[in-house]
């Protein structure tokens, strides 16, 4: 309601999670994005959300982020960076 009232964009974390769930790498057994179907996983899920917010607030390219969480797969992190980069903010009309 607030986004609609003030013409603000919505940070597209949910859209990014749904995009990740479409890829076989992010099934719930291999590299889960959520812990229980709703709450983001502590590694890849939260990392994806952070990348989306980074892109949203700075406008910078998420694929250029050098930070990756400990004990995560570099290739998987790169896929998450690509998802974050292509996920666009939405305006509520």
Short mmCIF file of the C-alpha atoms (twelve columns), coordinates in Angstrom:
data_MODEL
# 
_entry.id   MODEL 
# 
loop_
_atom_site.group_PDB 
_atom_site.id 
_atom_site.type_symbol 
_atom_site.label_atom_id 
_atom_site.label_alt_id 
_atom_site.label_comp_id 
_atom_site.label_asym_id 
_atom_site.label_seq_id 
_atom_site.Cartn_x 
_atom_site.Cartn_y 
_atom_site.Cartn_z 
_atom_site.pdbx_PDB_model_num 
ATOM 1  C CA . UNK A 1  0.000  0.000   0.000   1 
ATOM 2  C CA . UNK A 2  2.822  2.394   0.852   1 
ATOM 3  C CA . UNK A 3  4.590  1.774   -2.465  1 
ATOM 4  C CA . UNK A 4  1.367  2.459   -4.300  1 
ATOM 5  C CA . UNK A 5  0.572  5.541   -2.215  1 
ATOM 6  C CA . UNK A 6  4.005  7.118   -2.737  1 
ATOM 7  C CA . UNK A 7  4.871  5.722   -6.185  1 
ATOM 8  C CA . UNK A 8  7.801  3.669   -4.918  1 
ATOM 9  C CA . UNK A 9  9.440  0.677   -6.560  1 
ATOM 10 C CA . UNK A 10 9.289  -2.740  -4.908  1 
ATOM 11 C CA . UNK A 11 12.604 -4.467  -4.186  1 
ATOM 12 C CA . UNK A 12 12.221 -7.656  -6.261  1 
ATOM 13 C CA . UNK A 13 13.629 -10.235 -3.836  1 
ATOM 14 C CA . UNK A 14 10.638 -12.537 -4.307  1 
ATOM 15 C CA . UNK A 15 10.984 -12.364 -8.083  1 
ATOM 16 C CA . UNK A 16 14.679 -13.262 -7.828  1 
ATOM 17 C CA . UNK A 17 13.937 -16.254 -5.580  1 
ATOM 18 C CA . UNK A 18 11.345 -17.504 -8.051  1 
ATOM 19 C CA . UNK A 19 13.870 -17.185 -10.899 1 
ATOM 20 C CA . UNK A 20 16.444 -19.158 -8.898  1 
ATOM 21 C CA . UNK A 21 13.908 -21.896 -8.154  1 
ATOM 22 C CA . UNK A 22 13.480 -22.465 -11.905 1 
ATOM 23 C CA . UNK A 23 17.099 -23.622 -12.237 1 
ATOM 24 C CA . UNK A 24 18.060 -27.214 -11.357 1 
ATOM 25 C CA . UNK A 25 21.051 -26.043 -9.302  1 
ATOM 26 C CA . UNK A 26 18.733 -24.491 -6.743  1 
ATOM 27 C CA . UNK A 27 16.504 -27.406 -5.874  1 
ATOM 28 C CA . UNK A 28 15.729 -27.826 -2.183  1 
ATOM 29 C CA . UNK A 29 18.303 -30.641 -1.768  1 
ATOM 30 C CA . UNK A 30 21.349 -29.371 -3.654  1 
ATOM 31 C CA . UNK A 31 21.560 -25.599 -3.070  1 
ATOM 32 C CA . UNK A 32 18.338 -24.531 -1.367  1 
ATOM 33 C CA . UNK A 33 17.291 -20.892 -1.583  1 
ATOM 34 C CA . UNK A 34 14.914 -21.284 1.366   1 
ATOM 35 C CA . UNK A 35 15.125 -23.202 4.640   1 
ATOM 36 C CA . UNK A 36 11.495 -24.249 4.822   1 
ATOM 37 C CA . UNK A 37 9.905  -23.077 1.584   1 
ATOM 38 C CA . UNK A 38 9.470  -19.521 2.878   1 
ATOM 39 C CA . UNK A 39 12.442 -18.247 4.895   1 
ATOM 40 C CA . UNK A 40 15.653 -17.626 2.961   1 
ATOM 41 C CA . UNK A 41 18.529 -20.045 3.469   1 
ATOM 42 C CA . UNK A 42 21.363 -18.634 5.520   1 
ATOM 43 C CA . UNK A 43 23.861 -18.851 2.683   1 
ATOM 44 C CA . UNK A 44 22.518 -18.739 -0.867  1 
ATOM 45 C CA . UNK A 45 19.073 -17.306 -0.112  1 
ATOM 46 C CA . UNK A 46 20.310 -14.389 1.942   1 
ATOM 47 C CA . UNK A 47 23.164 -13.820 -0.483  1 
ATOM 48 C CA . UNK A 48 20.691 -13.523 -3.360  1 
ATOM 49 C CA . UNK A 49 18.550 -11.083 -1.370  1 
ATOM 50 C CA . UNK A 50 21.628 -9.010  -0.559  1 
ATOM 51 C CA . UNK A 51 22.652 -8.905  -4.203  1 
ATOM 52 C CA . UNK A 52 19.169 -7.780  -5.248  1 
ATOM 53 C CA . UNK A 53 19.177 -5.022  -2.629  1 
ATOM 54 C CA . UNK A 54 22.691 -3.980  -3.665  1 
ATOM 55 C CA . UNK A 55 21.501 -3.623  -7.270  1 
ATOM 56 C CA . UNK A 56 18.303 -1.841  -6.214  1 
ATOM 57 C CA . UNK A 57 19.906 0.769   -3.946  1 
ATOM 58 C CA . UNK A 58 23.156 1.431   -5.827  1 
ATOM 59 C CA . UNK A 59 22.213 0.751   -9.436  1 
ATOM 60 C CA . UNK A 60 25.578 -0.990  -9.795  1 
ATOM 61 C CA . UNK A 61 26.134 -4.276  -11.600 1 
ATOM 62 C CA . UNK A 62 25.513 -7.192  -9.216  1 
ATOM 63 C CA . UNK A 63 27.749 -9.469  -11.301 1 
ATOM 64 C CA . UNK A 64 30.731 -7.333  -10.268 1 
ATOM 65 C CA . UNK A 65 30.293 -7.985  -6.532  1 
ATOM 66 C CA . UNK A 66 33.436 -9.723  -5.285  1 
ATOM 67 C CA . UNK A 67 32.122 -10.864 -1.899  1 
ATOM 68 C CA . UNK A 68 30.879 -14.442 -1.612  1 
ATOM 69 C CA . UNK A 69 29.819 -16.100 1.654   1 
ATOM 70 C CA . UNK A 70 32.157 -18.614 3.280   1 
ATOM 71 C CA . UNK A 71 31.743 -22.247 2.291   1 
ATOM 72 C CA . UNK A 72 29.745 -21.489 -0.853  1 
ATOM 73 C CA . UNK A 73 30.354 -22.587 -4.420  1 
ATOM 74 C CA . UNK A 74 31.844 -19.864 -6.659  1 
ATOM 75 C CA . UNK A 75 29.875 -20.984 -9.735  1 
ATOM 76 C CA . UNK A 76 26.612 -21.010 -7.772  1 
ATOM 77 C CA . UNK A 77 27.341 -17.512 -6.448  1 
ATOM 78 C CA . UNK A 78 27.951 -16.337 -10.015 1 
ATOM 79 C CA . UNK A 79 24.552 -17.687 -11.063 1 
ATOM 80 C CA . UNK A 80 22.939 -15.809 -8.188  1 
ATOM 81 C CA . UNK A 81 24.736 -12.623 -9.253  1 
ATOM 82 C CA . UNK A 82 23.339 -13.056 -12.768 1 
ATOM 83 C CA . UNK A 83 19.816 -13.575 -11.416 1 
ATOM 84 C CA . UNK A 84 20.104 -10.477 -9.224  1 
ATOM 85 C CA . UNK A 85 21.401 -8.421  -12.143 1 
ATOM 86 C CA . UNK A 86 18.556 -9.323  -14.480 1 
ATOM 87 C CA . UNK A 87 15.736 -9.042  -11.908 1 
ATOM 88 C CA . UNK A 88 14.050 -5.671  -12.328 1 
ATOM 89 C CA . UNK A 89 12.322 -3.572  -9.678  1 
ATOM 90 C CA . UNK A 90 8.574  -3.188  -10.094 1 
ATOM 91 C CA . UNK A 91 6.448  -0.117  -9.664  1 
ATOM 92 C CA . UNK A 92 3.008  -0.509  -8.170  1 
ATOM 93 C CA . UNK A 93 0.452  1.465   -10.110 1 
# 
